[in-house]
């Protein structure tokens, strides 16, 4: 991850959180309560928390998010063809837009000219500010986001498969090994494609694998690490997973390292609003459909 240019590095400066562990699980419980209330048909606002009423947040469990559901649907039934599954997941994370994935079938990935024509007919990418995807390199050639998504990944899916298998289930090793070739400043899209593989092929990428820390999660994970007196973010994730039994035993499933990393980003977001370093404006503002 490109931590040298982290726009969130000072987001929590000056904020007093006496117990960031409890604050983490407080966030999780309230956000999950909102999801359940919303899905059961209860009327907005689903919570008395003014920050949750006004701002957008991902769900506590990744599989409940719209984008994740789109990826799970897009790549379903590809488990037996590992190179094709990896091709589909890399395309999905380079695109990272639910509406695009919902419009496509993975079969179109085998027809790059038709895929290119289809993608050019509408806006295929998610918000590039929130989710930047830069050009990548492969064998001394630079490839744009569009070229990588439509052509390159199909050509190198066997090579990507070999690299990932050689990582022996380790997300960090797989991400780093691929980025030796891709040369991305921000390797987040690689990381996401690799960890998504654990949903489909846990024998290839282990769901319990440690993960790299994204720039959005650094600030809150640093707080947790310091509070818990641990050496690094990996130890911190392990401890937070163990503490779930104490702080949130009724959760629908046990956390994994990716969950702690992902939720630390959401907690950084939430407590940035508390701190006044993030404002309710633009795409940050939650607007319930129909209101």
Beta strands, then each sheet from edge to edge (+ up, - down):
strand 1: 136-138
strand 2: 141-143
sheet 1: 1+ 2-
end
